Amino acid sequence: MSIATENDSSSAPSKFQMIADGEATAILPTGGKQKPITVIGTEAIRATFDDLCLQQAINSRLAPGVTDLVLNPDAHCGYGAPVGCVMVSPTHIYPGPVGVDIKCSMSLLQTSLPADAILDRPTRRALINAICERTPTGAGRGQRNAPKSRHVGEALGKRVLVEGASRGVCEELGIPPEWAARCEDSAHVGHDDSTGALALRLEQLLPQMHRFDAKMTQLGSYGGGNHFGECEVVHVEANDRAREAARVFGLVDGGVAFLSHCGSRGIGHQLASGQFKALQGKFTQWDIPLPGGDRELVYAPLGTPEADAYIDDMALGANFATVNHLLINALVLEAFQEVLPGVAGQLVYFISHNIARKEVVNNNIAWVHRKGATRAFPAGHHALRDTPFAETGHPILLPGNPQAGSVVMAADAGAAVSCYSVNHGAGRQLGRKAAKRALDQKEVDRSFEEADILTNCRAYPIDEAPAAYKDFDEVLRSVKSAGLASEVARLKAKFVIKDGDQADD
């Protein structure tokens, strides 16, 4: 295939050039002898990457210990590293390519309801009200804002952070314990692969934590900004592979499902912010140069006390995020059962897109940092051995927007080129302030009414409107054309639980 260079979409010529090497793949040279950045995206998608995003990618690739960097179709500016990137290092750990919302994730609950059970608007409105009585939204909101939520005190909160979705924690919160087996990681351990390290680290942190007990009351809540809950109708793709994958995943064609997006709430933000501050202080104290001069690209070499502390704090936040999702799903199912008695539900999957994990990359153990990127292990991958997904690949949950829909995918063998990762969604094309300037509130609300999608909002958050995000179909075309993953099912929204506060991540 012919090689072509291209500039980004800004009106001024870009100082960066991506070199296309396929319909939906390219490389971005770093200016040095290092392996170039792998870029996933069609020409139209590559045109959405502005110079700041590309500069962050280069800074991240040139940072100490980094061996691989992948830029996904949803990429846009983030903390040090772009949102929508994968960063691999066998020797260093980086907080920036995880971000301040540790283990922001997606989960999907399949119910036993057929689509016609939620056709009428009064039923959907009753479901919205029942869910909001149990799962509060908003950056500062917790259990006191939802009369039918679960009470979580300080003692149980400590167990959540240390144990993750253990059987004991699940049973105490009314979460079906078998759902833990449907998690990418149901529990995270400390730097020495023990829960004891997490218990010790938490005891060290507690005296300096601001309002720990209040943060534990946020368990089972969505937060604000781009976090959401969506009631979906499942449409399985009409081919044998998709049907078999849907069967293994537990997806029901024409059935009602519920998709959730949230993370570790206030406790994750506090843990991440503390780590940024501590590591930035070390860089100043030791007069270490920052990669690209960016304070958000601080790092710690593995095996140092600083790296151990970050890994422990990330695990504490990740455990909260895991149980937060599982509790939300339990509360959502409870709400459905209140409005439509007899409904059953099964967790399809829970998967993160803001986390660092130890994985095998190029036959070596390395820390794979996924910032706005999600794991994509195909059928036959060694990590899926002895799981239900060994022959299909695990479910990949990709949110688009309520009007374009979201998708469930399964990875293909070609995902090796992206370090077994894909994008975490559509990705922003308008910043929040730009969206508020460019979009019309009445038109946004009218579009939801015309699509017959109900929401809990008096006015849909304009900075979260579909037009603030990239063309989801073009994003999906990038993933499929690059050979990373195939579509199993499309999810079409019937109502949305949302909040207008600024995003947690």
C-alpha positions in Angstrom: 0.0 0.0 0.0 1.3 3.5 -0.8 2.6 5.7 2.0 1.2 9.2 2.4 1.8 12.0 4.9 -0.9 14.3 6.3 -1.5 17.2 8.5 -4.1 17.6 11.3 -7.4 19.4 10.8 -6.5 22.8 12.3 -6.6 25.8 10.0 -2.8 26.4 10.4 -0.4 23.7 9.1 0.5 21.2 11.7 4.1 20.7 12.7 3.5 17.0 13.0 3.1 14.5 10.2 1.5 11.1 10.5 2.5 8.5 7.9 -0.4 6.4 6.8 0.4 2.7 6.4 -3.2 1.3 6.0 -6.8 2.4 5.6 -7.1 3.0 9.4 -3.5 2.9 10.7 -0.6 5.2 10.6 2.6 6.0 12.5 3.7 9.2 14.2 7.5 9.6 14.2 8.9 11.0 17.5 11.8 12.9 15.9 14.3 10.4 17.4 15.4 6.8 17.0 12.6 5.4 19.1 9.9 3.2 17.8 7.2 5.5 16.4 3.8 5.9 17.8 1.1 3.6 16.5 -1.9 5.5 15.3 -5.3 3.9 14.9 -7.8 5.9 12.8 -9.1 6.6 9.3 -7.9 9.7 7.6 -11.0 11.5 8.8 -10.4 10.5 12.4 -6.7 11.3 12.2 -7.7 14.8 11.2 -9.4 15.2 14.6 -6.1 15.1 16.5 -4.9 18.6 17.2 -1.2 19.5 17.8 -1.5 19.5 21.6 -2.8 16.0 21.5 0.0 14.9 19.2 2.6 16.7 21.3 1.3 14.9 24.4 1.7 11.6 22.6 5.3 12.4 21.6 6.1 13.5 25.1 4.7 10.3 26.5 6.5 8.1 24.0 9.9 9.8 24.8 9.4 9.5 28.6 11.8 7.3 30.5 11.1 3.5 30.3 8.3 3.8 27.7 8.6 1.2 24.9 5.3 1.5 23.1 2.6 4.2 22.7 -0.7 3.8 20.8 -3.0 6.6 19.9 -6.6 5.5 19.5 -9.4 7.0 17.4 -11.0 8.8 20.4 -7.7 10.6 21.3 -7.8 14.1 22.7 -5.8 16.1 25.2 -5.5 14.8 28.7 -3.3 14.9 31.8 0.2 14.7 30.4 -0.7 11.8 28.2 -3.7 12.1 25.7 -7.0 10.6 26.7 -7.4 7.7 24.2 -3.8 6.3 24.5 -2.0 3.2 25.5 1.4 3.5 27.1 3.7 0.6 27.9 6.7 0.4 30.3 8.4 -2.6 31.8 10.4 -0.3 34.2 8.3 2.7 35.3 4.8 3.5 36.5 3.1 6.8 35.5 0.0 8.4 37.2 -0.8 10.6 34.2 -1.8 7.9 31.8 -4.3 6.6 34.4 -5.6 10.0 35.4 -7.6 11.4 38.3 -10.6 9.1 38.0 -8.8 5.8 38.8 -10.5 2.9 37.0 -13.2 4.8 35.3 -15.1 1.9 33.7 -18.1 0.5 31.8 -20.5 -2.2 32.9 -23.5 -3.8 31.2 -26.5 -5.5 32.8 -28.7 -7.7 30.7 -32.3 -8.0 32.0 -34.9 -10.6 31.2 -37.3 -7.9 29.8 -38.2 -7.7 26.1 -38.0 -4.3 24.4 -41.8 -3.9 24.3 -41.9 -3.9 28.1 -40.4 -0.4 28.1 -42.1 1.1 25.0 -44.5 3.4 26.9 -43.1 6.6 28.3 -44.8 6.3 31.7 -43.0 3.0 32.4 -39.7 4.5 31.4 -40.3 7.6 33.5 -41.1 5.4 36.5 -37.9 3.5 35.9 -35.9 6.7 35.8 -37.4 7.8 39.1 -36.8 4.4 40.8 -33.2 4.4 39.7 -32.6 8.0 40.8 -34.0 7.1 44.2 -31.2 4.6 44.6 -28.2 5.9 42.5 -27.5 9.6 42.9 -25.8 11.7 40.2 -23.6 14.7 40.6 -20.0 15.3 41.6 -20.7 15.9 45.3 -23.6 13.6 45.8 -23.9 10.4 47.8 -26.2 8.1 49.6 -27.9 10.9 51.6 -29.3 12.2 48.2 -30.9 8.8 47.4 -33.5 7.5 49.9 -33.3 3.9 48.7 -29.5 3.6 48.4 -27.3 1.2 50.4 -25.7 2.6 53.6 -22.0 2.3 53.6 -20.1 3.3 56.7 -16.4 3.8 57.4 -15.7 0.1 58.4 -17.3 -1.4 55.3 -15.7 1.3 53.1 -12.3 0.2 54.3 -13.1 -3.4 53.4 -14.2 -2.2 49.9 -10.9 -0.4 49.3 -8.8 -3.3 50.5 -10.8 -6.4 49.3 -12.5 -5.1 46.2 -15.5 -7.3 45.1 -14.8 -10.1 47.6 -17.6 -12.5 48.5 -18.0 -10.9 51.9 -18.2 -7.4 50.5 -20.7 -8.4 47.8 -22.9 -10.2 50.3 -22.9 -7.3 52.7 -24.0 -4.9 50.0 -26.6 -7.2 48.4 -24.5 -7.7 45.2 -24.8 -11.2 43.6 -21.3 -12.6 44.4 -21.2 -14.4 41.1 -21.0 -11.1 39.3 -17.4 -10.8 40.4 -16.5 -13.5 37.8 -17.8 -11.1 35.1 -15.2 -8.4 36.0 -12.0 -7.7 34.1 -10.5 -7.5 37.6 -12.8 -8.1 40.6 -10.1 -7.1 43.1 -6.7 -5.4 42.9 -3.8 -6.1 45.2 -0.8 -4.1 46.4 2.6 -3.6 45.0 3.7 -7.0 46.5 0.6 -8.8 45.2 -1.0 -8.9 48.6 -4.1 -7.3 50.2 -2.0 -6.8 53.3 0.0 -4.0 51.6 -3.3 -2.3 50.8 -4.5 -2.5 54.4 -1.2 -1.1 55.7 -1.2 1.7 53.1 -4.8 2.7 53.9 -4.0 2.9 57.6 -1.1 5.2 56.7 -3.3 7.4 54.6 -6.4 7.7 56.8 -5.1 10.4 59.2 -4.5 12.8 56.3 -7.6 11.9 54.2 -10.2 14.6 54.0 -13.7 13.3 55.0 -13.1 9.7 54.3 -16.5 8.7 55.8 -18.3 11.1 53.4 -16.4 9.7 50.4 -17.5 6.2 51.3 -21.2 7.3 51.1 -20.5 7.9 47.4 -20.4 4.1 46.8 -23.3 3.3 44.4 -23.4 6.7 42.7 -22.6 8.0 39.2 -20.9 11.3 39.7 -21.2 14.0 37.0 -20.0 15.1 33.6 -19.6 12.3 31.1 -20.7 9.6 33.5 -24.1 8.1 32.9 -26.6 5.2 33.1 -28.5 4.2 29.9 -31.4 1.8 29.4 -30.7 0.1 26.1 -32.3 -2.3 23.6 -29.9 -4.9 22.4 -29.5 -5.6 18.6 -27.2 -8.5 17.9 -25.4 -8.5 14.6 -26.8 -10.9 12.0 -23.8 -13.3 11.6 -22.8 -16.5 13.2 -19.8 -15.2 15.0 -21.8 -12.4 16.6 -24.6 -14.7 17.6 -22.2 -17.1 19.3 -20.4 -14.3 21.1 -23.7 -12.8 22.2 -24.7 -16.3 23.6 -21.5 -16.6 25.6 -21.7 -13.0 26.8 -25.3 -13.4 27.9 -26.7 -10.8 25.5 -30.3 -11.2 24.4 -31.3 -9.9 21.0 -34.3 -7.5 21.3 -33.8 -7.5 25.1 -33.5 -4.6 27.6 -30.0 -4.0 29.0 -28.5 -1.2 31.2 -25.1 0.4 30.4 -23.2 2.3 33.1 -20.2 4.6 33.0 -18.5 5.9 36.2 -15.4 5.5 38.3 -13.9 5.8 41.7 -15.6 9.1 42.6 -14.1 11.4 45.3 -11.8 8.8 46.8 -10.1 8.0 43.5 -9.7 11.7 42.8 -8.1 12.3 46.2 -5.7 9.3 45.9 -4.6 10.4 42.4 -4.2 14.0 43.3 -2.2 13.1 46.3 0.1 11.0 44.1 0.6 13.8 41.6 1.5 16.2 44.3 3.9 13.8 46.1 5.7 12.9 42.9 5.9 16.5 41.6 7.4 17.4 45.0 10.1 14.7 44.5 10.9 15.9 41.0 11.4 19.4 42.4 13.4 18.2 45.4 15.7 16.0 43.2 15.8 18.4 40.3 14.7 15.8 37.8 13.7 17.0 34.3 10.0 16.4 33.5 9.2 14.6 30.2 8.3 17.3 27.7 8.4 19.8 30.6 4.9 18.5 31.6 4.2 18.3 35.4 1.5 15.7 34.7 4.1 13.2 33.3 5.8 12.5 36.6 6.8 8.9 37.1 8.5 6.4 39.5 10.9 3.6 38.6 9.4 0.2 39.6 10.7 -1.1 42.9 11.1 2.3 44.5 9.0 3.4 47.5 7.4 6.0 45.3 6.3 3.4 42.8 5.1 1.1 45.5 3.0 3.9 47.0 1.4 4.8 43.7 0.6 1.1 42.8 -1.0 0.7 46.2 -3.1 3.9 45.9 -4.2 3.0 42.4 -5.3 -0.4 43.7 -7.3 1.2 46.5 -9.1 3.5 44.1 -9.6 0.7 41.6 -11.3 -1.5 44.2 -13.7 1.3 45.1 -14.5 1.7 41.4 -15.2 -2.0 40.9 -17.6 -2.3 43.9 -19.2 1.1 42.9 -20.2 -0.4 39.5 -21.4 -3.7 40.9 -23.5 -1.9 43.5 -25.0 0.4 40.9 -26.0 -2.6 38.8 -27.6 -4.2 41.9 -29.5 -1.1 42.6 -30.6 -0.6 39.0 -31.9 -4.2 39.0 -33.7 -3.5 42.2 -35.3 -0.4 40.6 -36.5 -2.5 37.6 -38.0 -5.1 39.9 -39.9 -2.4 41.8 -41.5 -1.1 38.6 -41.8 -4.4 36.7 -41.9 -7.2 39.3 -40.3 -10.5 38.4 -37.4 -9.0 36.3 -34.2 -11.0 36.4 -30.7 -9.6 35.5 -27.2 -10.8 34.9 -24.0 -8.8 34.6 -22.6 -9.1 31.1 -19.2 -7.6 31.9 -17.3 -4.8 33.8 -14.2 -3.4 32.1 -12.0 -0.4 32.8 -10.5 2.3 30.6 -8.4 4.2 33.2 -5.9 1.8 34.7 -2.4 0.4 34.6 -2.1 -3.4 34.6 0.7 -5.9 34.4 0.5 -7.8 31.1 2.7 -9.6 28.6 3.8 -7.2 25.8 6.3 -8.4 23.2 7.0 -11.5 25.4 8.0 -9.3 28.4 6.1 -8.4 31.5 5.2 -4.7 31.4 2.8 -2.2 32.9 0.2 -1.3 30.3 -1.3 2.1 31.1 -4.6 2.6 29.4 -5.9 6.2 29.6 -9.3 6.3 27.9 -8.5 2.9 26.4 -9.9 -0.5 27.1 -8.4 -4.0 27.1 -9.1 -6.1 24.0 -8.0 -9.7 24.4 -9.1 -11.9 21.4 -10.1 -15.6 21.4 -7.1 -17.8 22.3 -5.3 -15.1 24.3 -3.5 -16.8 27.2 -5.1 -14.4 29.8 -8.6 -15.7 28.9 -7.7 -19.4 29.5 -10.2 -21.0 31.9 -12.7 -18.1 31.5 -16.0 -18.2 29.7 -14.5 -16.0 27.0 -11.6 -18.2 25.9 -13.2 -19.0 22.6 -14.8 -15.7 21.8 -12.6 -13.0 23.4 -14.1 -11.0 26.3 -16.8 -8.4 25.9 -15.6 -4.9 24.9 -18.1 -2.1 26.0 -17.8 1.0 23.8 -20.1 3.9 24.5 -20.9 6.2 21.6 -23.7 8.7 22.4 -27.4 8.1 23.2 -28.5 8.9 19.7 -25.8 7.1 17.7 -25.9 4.1 20.1 -23.1 2.2 21.8 -21.6 -1.2 20.9 -20.4 -4.5 22.4 -17.4 -5.8 20.5 -15.0 -8.7 20.6 -11.3 -8.4 19.8 -9.7 -9.8 16.7 -6.2 -11.2 16.4 -5.1 -7.9 14.8 -5.4 -6.2 18.2 -1.8 -7.2 18.9 -0.8 -4.1 16.9 -2.4 -1.9 19.5 -1.1 -3.8 22.6 -4.4 -5.5 22.8 -6.4 -2.3 23.3 -9.1 -0.3 21.7 -10.6 3.1 22.2 -13.0 3.6 25.2 -15.7 5.4 23.2 -16.2 8.2 20.7 -13.9 10.8 22.2 -14.6 14.5 22.5 -14.3 16.8 19.4 -15.5 19.9 21.3 -14.2 20.9 24.7 -16.8 21.7 27.3 -16.6 25.5 26.9 -16.5 25.2 23.1 -19.6 23.0 23.2 -21.5 25.5 25.3 -20.6 28.3 22.8 -21.3 26.3 19.7 -24.5 24.3 20.5 -28.1 25.4 21.0 -29.8 24.0 24.2 -33.3 24.0 22.7 -32.0 22.1 19.6 -30.2 19.5 21.8 -33.3 18.9 23.9 -35.5 18.7 20.8 -33.2 16.1 19.3 -33.7 13.8 22.3 -37.5 14.3 22.1 -37.5 13.4 18.4 -35.4 10.3 19.1 -37.9 9.3 21.9 -35.0 9.1 24.4 -36.1 10.2 27.9 -33.7 11.7 30.5 -33.8 12.7 34.1 -32.6 16.2 33.2 -34.7 19.3 32.8 -32.2 20.3 30.1 -29.7 17.8 28.7 -26.1 18.9 29.6 -25.1 20.8 26.5 -21.4 20.0 27.0 -22.4 16.3 26.8 -24.6 16.6 23.7 -23.9 14.1 20.9 -22.4 16.8 18.7 -19.7 17.4 21.3 -18.3 13.9 20.4 -16.6 12.5 17.3 -18.6 10.7 14.6 -19.1 7.3 16.3 -19.6 5.4 13.1 -16.3 6.7 11.8 -14.6 5.7 15.1 -16.0 2.2 14.8 -14.9 2.0 11.1 -11.4 2.8 12.3 -11.5 0.0 14.8 -12.9 -2.6 12.4 -10.8 -1.5 9.4 -7.6 -1.7 11.5 -8.5 -5.3 12.3 -8.7 -4.7 16.1 -12.3 -5.9 16.9 -15.6 -6.8 15.4 -19.1 -5.7 16.4 -21.2 -8.2 18.4 -24.2 -6.0 19.2 -25.5 -2.4 18.9 -27.2 -0.8 21.9 -29.9 1.7 21.3 -30.8 4.0 24.2 -34.4 4.4 25.5 -33.6 6.6 28.5 -30.5 8.3 30.1 -29.5 9.0 33.7 -27.2 12.0 33.6 -25.9 15.0 35.5 -24.8 18.4 34.4 -21.8 18.8 36.8 -18.3 18.8 35.5 -16.8 15.4 34.6 -14.9 13.4 37.2 -12.4 12.2 34.6 
